[in-house]
Amino acid sequence: MAEPKLPTRHARPRQTREEARARIVAAASELVRERSFPELSVGEIMELAGLERTIFYRHFDDLADLLRQASREAIEALYETEVALGAGRDGTGPESVRPAIEAAVKVYRLHGPLLRALSEAAAGDEQIAAGRVELRRRFDELVASALSDSAQLSSRPVAELRETARALNLMNESYMQDAFGRKPRVSSETAVRTLSEIWVAAIGR
């Protein structure tokens, strides 16, 4: 799906509601590649979008609301990668781990700056912070379940598997924000190989 093109800073064409919202999201997505969340401003976003500042508040309550809505697609896509990992017959083997990592890297390659900004915004927004806690819980449960179904890990205590799942998920998030949170720092293949090797080594120990 093609991203909406941003107009020049001085263009103010008439917009439908959907077009205006798409331009605001596109402008914010562009700016977070260069700025942290606290550095964003409604004025700069709307200038880049080519729209009047007041239009922003027809679509979003504030910048945190914009970020929540703009990153929803990326968050759901990430969750689907975890579901795919847990749905495999053996969700912990190299043949299952790599495709799941590839899918997650693809999401971060596309939405990394937004996901990084969402992480930054959590420090000052209770709703975003609560959403991230719930999302991590869902991720941890899915991965822990996949680990417990693995023949080589089934005998381990449930509490240990949960900690392994939490550590792996936190590593994924931190590493991919570092790799793709602004401009891509490494290739997708490098990120996939690095994370897959760590996952397989941790699971097979």
N, C-alpha and C positions, 0 to 999 in steps of 0.2 A: 504494500500500500504506500503510495507516494506521499511524502510529507508536504503539508501546505506550504506554498512559497510565501516568504515574507515580502511585503511591499517595501518600497524605499521609505526612509524615515519621514518624508514630507507628504507621502501619498495618503489620502484619506478617502478611499472609495467606499461607497455604500456596501454594507455587508448584511447577509442574513445572520440570524442568531447562531446557526451552526458554524458558518464560515468565521464569524467573529471569534467564537470560542476556540476554534481550531487555530486561528492566528495567535491568540493569546498563549495557548499551550505551546505552539511552535516557538514563539519568541522566548518564553521562559526556558524551554528546553535548550535553546541556543545559548542563552545567557549563563546557565548553570555550568556550561562547559568551561567558562572562564572565571566564574565567581562562586563564592561560597553562599549558602542560603542567607546568612545575615547581611550579605552585601547586596542582595536583590532589592529592588524597589518597584512599586507598582508603576511609577512614572516611566522608568526606563523600559520596563516590559511593554507598556502600551505604546511608547514611542517607536520601539522596534517593530511592534505589530502593526503600526500605522493606524492606530485607533485612538479615540479620545479617552482620557483617563477614566471618565465616569462610566464608560461602557464596562470596565473591569468588574464593577460591583453589581452588574446585572447577571453576571455568571458565577462569581466567586465571593465568598465572605471576606477573605483576606488571602495573603500569600500562602499561608499554610493550607488553606482550603484548596487553592489552585494546585499545590504540590500533591495533596492527597488524591485529587481527581486525575491529575495528569499521570501519576505513577500507578494508577489502579491496574491498567492493562499489564504493566511490567510485573507487578506483584502477583497477579493471577497466573501469568505465564511461568513465573518462578515456582509457584506452588504446583503447577502441572508437571514440572520437571521432577519434583519430589514424589508426586503420585506415581509417575512413570517408574521411578526407581523402586518404589515399594511394591508395584504391581507385578514385577517380574517373577518368574518361577524361582530364580535364585537371584535376589536383588543385590548381592554383594560381590559377585564375580566380576572379573575385568570386562567380560562381554556385556554386563549390565551397567557397570559403573560408568564406563566411558560415554555411552550415549546420553546418560543423564547429565554428566558434566558438560558435554557438548551443548546440550539444550540450554543449560544454565549460562554458559559462557555466551551463547548467542543472544540471550536476553540482556546480559550486561553490556555486550558490545553495542547493542542498539539503545539501551536505556540507562547505561551506567551513570551518566551525570545526574539524571533525575533521582536515581536510587541513592546516590551519594548525598544529594541535597536533602532527600527525605530523612536520611540518617542524621544529618546535621540539624534538621528542624526538630527532631524528636527531643532535643535537649530543652526546648522552650515551649513545646506544644504537647499537652497531656494526651490529646486524642491520638496524635501520631505516635507518641511513645507507647500508649496502650495497644495500638494496632500492631506495632512492631513486636511487642511482647507476645501477643496472641499468635502472630505469624510464626515467630520462632518456636513457640510451643507446638504448633501444628507441624512444622518442619521436623522438630526433634522427635515427635511421636512417630511420624512416618519412617524416618531413618532408623530409629530404635526398633520398630517393628520389622523392618527389612533385615536388620542385623540379627534379631532373635530367630528369624526363619532360616538363617544360614547354618549349614551343617557344622562349620568350624567354630561358630560362636554360640550355638544354641545352649551350651552348658554354662555359659557365663551368667553371673547374677544380673537381674534386670537393671538394677541401679547402675552397674558398670556400663551396660550397653547404652543406657540413657546418657551417661556422661560422654561416652565415645561419640554418640550421635550429636550431642551439643557441641563438642569440640570440633568435629568435622564441619558442622554447619557454620559455626562462627568463623572458622578458617576460610571457608568458601566466601562468605560475605566480605570479610576483611580483605582477602586477597583480590577478589574481583573488583571491589571498590578502588583498591590501589591500582589495579591494572587498567580499568576502564572507566573510572570515576570522572575523569576529565577527557583528555585525548588519550586514545589507546597507547599504553606504555609497552605492551608486548603483543605479539600476534595471537590470534585466537588459538592456533594450534599449540603454541607454547603454553598458554594457560590451560588448555585441555590436558595436555600431556603432564604438566606439573601437578595439577590437582588429582588427576586419575591415578598417578603413581603413588601419591601420598595416601589416597583413600584405600587403594588395594593393599599397600604395605600395612596400614593401620588395621585394616579388617583381617588380614591374613596372619597377623603376628601370633 
